[in-house]
Amino acid sequence: MTSVTRPWHAVVIGGGLTGLAAAHALLLRGATSGQPVCVTVLEASGRAGGKVQTHRAGDSVIELGADSFLARKQAAVRLCRELGIDDFVGTGPDANRTYLAQDGQLHAFPRGTYMGIPVFADGIAQSPFLSPEGKQRALLDLQLPDGSPDGDESIRAFLVRRFGEEMVERIAEAVMSGIYGGLAEELSLLATFPEFRAMEREYGSVLKALQARVQGTSSSSAAASLSRDVAQAGATTATAAPATASSAISTAGAAAPPAGPSATPPSTFLTLRGGLDRLASALTKRIAEYGGEVVLNRPVKSIRRPDPTRASVAGGGVLQVSPQYEIQLENGTPILCDAVVVATPAWAAATLLDDELLCDDLRAIPYGSVATVVLLYDAADWPQPPTGSGFVVPRREGTAVTAVTWTSSKWPHSVHQGQVAIRAFVGRSGDDTLVTQSDETIVAAVVKDLKRLMGASTPVASVKEAVVTRWLKAMPQYRVGHLDRVARLLARAETNYPHLVLAGAAYAGGVGIPDCIVQGEQAAEALWSKR
């Protein structure tokens, strides 16, 4: 018999940004190497892009999921430029002002904070959020020795040990939990903020570490060194998660990326003029140009090894290389392929595979749900439209709303001049009750909280349009021990499913748009190396 060469066929399950990035990277590899490649993306829903979704209302363009990406994470900037959609837009001039709700009122975060925590002693002393006792306890971080355990711990346990209960309950918990949509007492420190552990071990104090970083950095780049994203969350996005908080909280205004011939706008956060869904559209188009295919409304039922008698020997004495996997669609159609990227949530991946131990670990990764509520008003109804990025709400406030973005101030380019746009988030980890209620119930709860937190003069009754988007089981929760679980399940998948890669936000690679792109590209590289 003689062997024949056929195009190497990879199937990507999941048409979110991770899956699209993986397909694009595989096809690009094939095109640049001159080796034949066939890539099929199977998306269960009727659209690609996952948790990136854009709503257009007349001249206004509002994001329903993630509203931006971090400029300092270059994967998104690079990919957009490769796709020819590099018309980046930064946040508005007032976006560096972010607020925290406390006792029913909004207070601006002072400059000189990291994740809401004042970096210097005088900042703690002047904080409007802490009592005298709370300030004294927070300053003990400068004296306490390294008390870190050998293994993982929760974000809350770490912060309480270093700064005390009051700092955590009134400030840090709202900011840090907002990124991942989870509870600080459950979220893994090592999977979410490992730099805190490094700071404690190197300096014996978080404040000393942050101060050393500021003092060793020029004033122009101090914001860049301390800025962290409080908006890209997780979720869902993945991310590309829907943003669950409002903006970066940093030592100064927006952090500018390095200048150069292809410099991006001087902003910590970037978006695309005309909507972030252009990224998914451009990826889908480029995939087609390379000969790949993105197939919508194609849910997958299972992944299994094919029957070798079905595709091993062709007629005429020609040996046909056997495929590695058979993808069984819900409609009964089988697809034979050589490699698979599973770019779905972990709970969905567990329904496709037949390794029980692996699937138990996949199912053990919890997910949270969130709803975004976009409210559009006539600007004329606002005597004084809100200025700033928005605000976050600690759990102790007891509101339905967890965070609010003042979209028409944060992204003024995206909203028609005659409109005011507000985007609110509801839903906390472990409580999906409100998220699953009717649109009317959710909007009423949001309007009630806005009136309470933004003042009685807020024209809540004059909403011209309300758009509710539910992201159910969309935000992976990196709970204590998450890194160990992920390492175990990825090792088992590597052993029992060669030529198959699990990819996505569930595996602790990050939840923002750049993170999802990197995860997809890394999955493609891993498969390409096994060809």
N, C-alpha and C positions, 0 to 999 in steps of 0.2 A: 504494500500500500504506500501511497505517497501522501504527505501532509499538505494541507492547503492553508493559506493565510486568510483570515477574515477579520473585519474590524473588531477591535476590542470594545466591548459594550459595557458601559457602566450605567446603572440606574440610580437616580437620586430620589429618595422618598421624602417629600416635603419641599414645597416651593416658597418657603420663607427666604430671608436674606442669606441664611447659612447655606441652604440648599442651592440657591441660585449662584452664590459665590463659588461653591464647590463645582458645580457644572461648568461654569465659566472657566475656572482654573484648569479643569481637566481638558476641555476643548482647546484652550490656549496652549497647553502642553503638547497636545497632539499636533496642532497647527505649526508650532515652532520646531518640533522634532521631525516633522514629515511622516509620522506614523499614523495610520488610520485609527480614528477613535469615533465611537458612537455613544452619545450621552442622551438619556431620556430622564426628564424630571417629571415625577408624578405628584400632583397636588390634589388633595381631597376636595378642597373648596373651589369656588368659582373664580378666584383671583389669586395671583401671585403676590408676594411681598410680605406675607405673614402679618406681623404686628406693626408694620408700617402701613398706614392707611390715611389718605388725605381727603378732606371734605371741601368741596367748592360751593360757595354761596355767592353768586354774582361775581364781584371782583375780589372777594375775600377767599383766602386759601388757608384752611385750618387743619392741623394734624390731629387725628383721632387716636394715634398711638404715640410712638416716640416723636418728639418735635425737633430733635437736633442730634448732633453728635459732637464729641469732644475734638477740638482741633488738634490737640497734642497727640492724639492717637491717629497716626497718619494713614492707616489702612483705608478709611473711608475717603479721605482726600485723594489718595493715590488712585483708588478704583474709579472714583467719579471722573478724574482727569483722563484715565484710560478710556472711559466710555464717552468722553466729550461732553459731559454735563457739569462743568466746573464753574458755573455761575453761583458761587457760594455767597451767602448772606450771613452777617454776624448779628448779634443781638443789638437792640436799640440802645440809645445813650443812657437810659434810666435803668437798664437791666441789671446793673451791679448793686441795686438796692433790693434786698430781700428781707422779708418780715417773718416774725414768729408770733403765733397766737399765744397769749397768756392771759388767763382770767377774763376771757371774752374780748380782749383788745389786741390790736396788732402793734408790735414794737419792731423797729428796724434792727437788724443785726449790725453791730458796730464793725468797723474795719479792724483788721488784725485778728481774725478768727480762722480756725481750721475746723471744718465740719461743725461750725457753731461754737467751738471751744476757744475762748480768748487765749492767745499765745503768750502774752506777757502779763505779769502780775498786776500792772495798773489796769489792764483791760478787764481782768477778773474783778478787781476792786470797783470798777465803774459799771459793771454789767447791770442792766436793768432787770435781768431775769432771775437773779439769785439773791437770797436773803443774806444778811451778814454772816450767819452760821454756814450757809452754803458756800459762800466765798472763802471762808477760812478752811473749810474742808477741801475745796478744790485746790487750794494752794499747797496742801500737804503733798501733792504729787511731786513737788520740788524736793521733798525730804524723804519720802518713802523709798525703801530699797526695791530692787527688782524682786517682784513676788510672782513671776510668771511660772505656771506649771509646766511640766514636761510635754504634755499633750495639748489638745485643743481646749478651748473654753468659749463661752458665749460672749458676744460683744458687750452685753450688759454686765456680766461678771467682771470683765476687764475694766470697763469704765467706772464701775462702782468702786472697785479696788483702788483705782488711781485717783478719782475725782469725787466720789461720794454719790449718794442717792439723788440729791437735789439737782446736781448738774446733769445727771442722766435723764431724770424724769422731765425736767423743764426744757432742756435744750437738745442734748446729743441724741436721745432716742428718736425724736421726731425727724431729725436730719438724716441719721444713718439708716433707720428703718425705712425711710422714704425711698431710698435707692433700691432696696430689694423687696419692698412691700411686705416685710416680715416683722416678727417680734424680736426685739433686741435680746430678750432672754433665751431665745431659741437659735438665733443666727450664729454661725460659726465665725469666730474671730479670724482664724487662719484662712478661711475661704473667702472672706469679704474684705477685711482690713489687716492683712498680715504685717503691714508696715508698723502698726502699733506695737506688735510684739517685738519687732526689731528695734524700735525706739526704746522700749523699756529695757531690753537686754543690753543695748549699747550704751545708753546714757543713764539708766536707772530712773529715768523720768521722761514722760512724754513732753512736758513743757520745755525741759532743757533741750531735748532733741529738736523741737520745732524752733526754739530760739536760736540754736546753733545753725539751723538751716537758713533762717532769715539773715543772721549776721554774716554768714558766709556767702550771701547772694547779693548781687547789686539790686538797688531799689527797683529798677525797671523790670527785673525778672523775679522779684520776691513773690508776686502773685502767682506766677507760673509754677514756682516750686511748691507752693502750699495749696494751690487750687485743686479741689476735687469735685467731681461732678455729683450734684445733688438732684439731677434731673433724669439721667439715663437709668432708668431702672430696669428690668429687670425685668418690667416685664413687658413685660411680656415680650418688650422687646426685646430680649434678646435681646432686655434688650431694649434683639431689638425690642426691649421691653417698653411698655408705655411709661412715660415719665410720671413719677409719683411725687415729685417735689419740683421746686420752681427754678432754681438756678444755682450756680456755683457760689459758695460762700468762701471768700478768700481774703488775703491781706490787703488787696487793693482792688482796682477795677478789673476789667477783662484782661486776661493774659494774652499777649500777642505772640503768635508763632514767629519763627525767624523770618526776617525779610529776605527778599530775593526776587528773581525774575518771575517766579510763579507763586508769589506770596499770597496767602489767603487773607481775608479781612482780619483786622486786629481784634479778635474775639475769642473768648474761651470756648463758646459754643458756635457751631455753624449749622446752617440748613441750606436747602436748595431753593432758589427762586422758582416759584411755580409749584412747589410741593415735593416732599421727600419720596412720594410714590414714583417720581421720575426715575429713581435709582432702580427700582424693581422693573420698570418698563424698559429701561435701557439695557439691563442685564438680560431680560427675556429676548429683546431684539438681537443683542450680540450673540446669544446662544444660538438663535436661529441662523444667523449669518455664518456661524461656524459649522452648521449642519446638525446642531442639536435640536432638541424638541422639549418644550414645556407643555405638558398635557394637564389641563384643568379638569375638575370634577372626576378624578380618577382615584378614589380611595383604595388602599391596599389592604388585603385581608391577611396575607401571611408571606413569610420569606422561608423558603426551604430548599434543600438540596434537590436538584432535578433527578429524575429517573435516568440513569446512564444509558439505558437501551433506547431512549427517545432521540438522542442527538449525538451518538458517538460515531457511527459508521454511515457514511453516505454511499450511494451507489457507484459503480464503476471502479471499485477498489480504492476509493479516496477516503482517507481518515480525516474526519472532522474533529477539531479540538472540542472537548466537552465544556459546556458552560459550568460556572461554579454554583449559580443560584437560579431558582425559579421563583419569580414574583407572582403571587396569585392575587389578581384584582378582585374587588367585591363583586364585579359583574361576571366573574368566572373565567375571565381571560388570563392565560398564563404568559409571562414574559421571561424568556431565558436571558441571562446576562452573566458577565464575568466578574463584576464587582458591584458593590452596593454602598451607598452613603445613606444612612438613616438619620435624616435631619428633622426629626419630629420631636415633640416633647417626650420625656422619658416614659411617662405613663402610656403614651401611644406606642412607643417602641416595644414596650412589654407585651402588647397584644399581637405583635408580628412575629416574635421569635419563640422557639420551643425549648429553650434552656431554662428550666425552672429556677435554678439558683440565680442566674443572671437576671431573669425577669423579676424575681423577688427584690433584688437590689434596685432595679429600675423603678418598680412600683413604690419602693420605700422613699423615693425622693418626692417630698410633698410639693404641691403647687398652690399658689394663692390666686384669687380672682380679684379683678378690679373693674370699675366702670369709669369711663371718662364722660363728662357732661360739658358740652360746648354750648354756651349761651351767647347769643348775638343780640345786641341792643342798637337802637339809634343813638348816635353820639349826642344828639340834641337833648336826650332825656337825662344826660349826666351833667349836672352843673360843674363838676370837677372829676373828670375821668381818672381812674387809678393810674398812678405812675410807679414804676418799679417792675420787678420780675414777677412777684407774687409772694405767697407765704406758705409756710408749713404749719401743721397743727399737731401738738403733742397729744398722745392718747388720753392724758389726764383731763383734757378739755371736754371730752365726751361728745364730740360732734360726729356727724356722719361724714363730713368732709375731712380728708386727710391732708390735702394740699390744694392750692389754687394757683394757676398761672394767669397773669393779666396779659393775655396774648397780644392785645393791640398795643401794649407798651413794650413787652419783651420783643415782639416781632412786628414792629409797625409797618414794615413793607408788605405784610401778608394780609392786612385788613384794610378794607375800603375806608377812605377818609371819613365817611359819614357813619361809621360803625364803631362800636366798642365790643370786643370779644373777650370772654372770660372762659377759662377751661378749668373745671373742678374734677377732683378724683375722690371716689368713694370706694370703700371696701378695705377691710383689714384682714391680715392673716388669721385664718381659723374662723372667720365670720363672713359668709357670703350672703347673709340674709337680705341686706338691702340691694346688693348687686343683682339679685334674681327677681326683684320686684318689678312692677310695671314702670314704663318710662315716666308716667305722671307722678308716681310715688317718689322715684329717685330725684326728679327735677324739683319737686316740692321740698324735699329734705335739703337739697343743695341751696335753694333760694332762702330757706329759713336760716341756714348757717351763714350765708353771705350777709344777710340782714343783721345778724347778731355780731359778726366779726368785722364787717366793713362799715357799719354805722347805719343808723335808721334812715339816713338820706339816700341810701343805695336804692336805685329805682328798680327793685326786683320785680315789680308787677308788669313792667313794660318789655319783657323778653319778646323779641320778634321771631326768634327761631331757637329751638333747643334740639340738640342732637346727642342722643345717649348711645354709647358704644360699650358693650360688655366684652371683657376679655376673661373668659372663664377658664380656670385651671391653666393659666397662661404664664404665671410668674414662678419659676423654680425657687424653692427655699433652700438656701445653703445652711442647713442646720448643723449643730455641733457634731463633728465626726464626718462631715460631708466629704472631705478630701480622701479619707481612708476608704469610704464606700465607693467613691468614684474610681480610685486606683484599683480596687478589687474588681469592680464590674468591667472596667476597660481591659484589664489583664485577662479576664475570663472570655470576653468577647474576642480578643486577639487570638486566644488559643482555640476556641471552639468555632469561630466564624472567620476563618482567613478570607482575605479579600472583601471584608465588610468593616466599615468604620461607623461608629456612633459619633454624631457631631451635634453641637448646639449648646445653648446656655445652661442646660442642666448639669453639665460636666465641669462647672467651676471655671470656665474660661472667660467669664464676664457676660454682662447682659446688654451692653450697648451696641449700637450699629457697627462700629469698628471691630468690636469683639466678635460679633457674628460673622463678619467678613473674614477675619483671621481664622476662625474655627472652620469655616467652609474651605478656605484655601489650604489649611493644614490637613484636612481630611483628604482633599484631592491629592496632595503631595504624598500622603501615606499610601494611598491606593496606587498611585503612579509608580512608586518605588517597588511595588510588589508585582508589577506586570510580568 
